[in-house]
């Protein structure tokens, strides 16, 4: 009986892992211009209105600014939104 419960627990946790790996998060390709401090969305996949706002938010700009190496040219970045819809 213990073996059956053990197999049941293993199979249920495997199923739960499979469900969590299948989730599709919205993905964006954005362009940041450090001279004008603007973000332009180049492409989106599985987009939502909330994630559109997150992609252009001031916190995203601040994150990019902190990791910026050169202010000479525009930068293209892949952005994934992990907000629950």
C-alpha positions in Angstrom: 0.0 0.0 0.0 2.9 2.4 0.8 4.3 1.8 -2.7 1.0 2.8 -4.3 0.9 6.1 -2.4 4.5 6.8 -3.2 3.8 6.2 -6.9 0.7 8.4 -6.7 2.6 11.3 -5.1 5.4 11.1 -7.7 2.9 11.1 -10.6 0.9 14.0 -9.2 4.0 16.1 -8.7 5.2 15.4 -12.2 1.8 16.4 -13.6 1.9 19.7 -11.6 5.4 20.4 -12.9 4.2 19.8 -16.5 1.3 22.3 -16.0 3.6 25.0 -14.6 6.1 24.6 -17.4 3.4 25.0 -20.1 2.6 28.7 -19.2 3.2 31.2 -21.9 4.3 34.6 -20.7 3.9 37.8 -22.8 7.2 38.5 -24.6 8.2 41.9 -26.1 11.0 43.2 -28.2 11.6 46.8 -27.2 13.9 49.5 -28.3 15.3 52.0 -25.8 16.7 55.3 -26.8 19.1 56.6 -24.1 19.3 60.1 -25.5 15.5 60.8 -25.3 14.7 58.2 -22.6 11.9 56.6 -24.7 10.8 53.0 -25.1 9.3 51.8 -28.4 7.7 48.3 -28.7 9.0 46.6 -31.8 7.1 43.3 -31.5 4.9 41.5 -29.0 3.7 37.9 -28.5 0.7 37.0 -26.2 0.4 40.6 -25.2 -2.0 42.1 -22.6 -2.8 45.7 -21.8 -1.2 45.5 -18.3 2.0 44.1 -19.8 2.0 46.8 -22.5 2.0 49.4 -19.6 4.8 47.4 -17.8 7.0 47.4 -20.9 6.8 51.2 -21.2 6.9 52.0 -17.4 9.4 54.1 -15.6 10.6 51.1 -13.6 11.6 49.4 -16.9 13.4 52.5 -18.0 15.2 52.6 -14.7 16.2 49.0 -14.9 17.6 49.6 -18.4 19.4 52.7 -17.3 21.2 50.9 -14.4 22.5 48.3 -16.9 23.4 50.6 -19.7 27.0 50.6 -20.9 26.9 53.0 -23.8 24.6 56.1 -24.3 25.7 56.4 -28.0 23.1 54.3 -29.7 19.6 52.7 -29.3 19.4 49.4 -27.6 17.1 46.5 -28.5 16.0 44.3 -25.5 13.8 41.3 -25.1 11.3 41.9 -22.2 9.2 39.1 -20.6 6.2 40.1 -18.5 5.5 37.8 -15.5 2.3 39.5 -14.4 -0.6 37.2 -13.8 -3.6 38.0 -16.1 
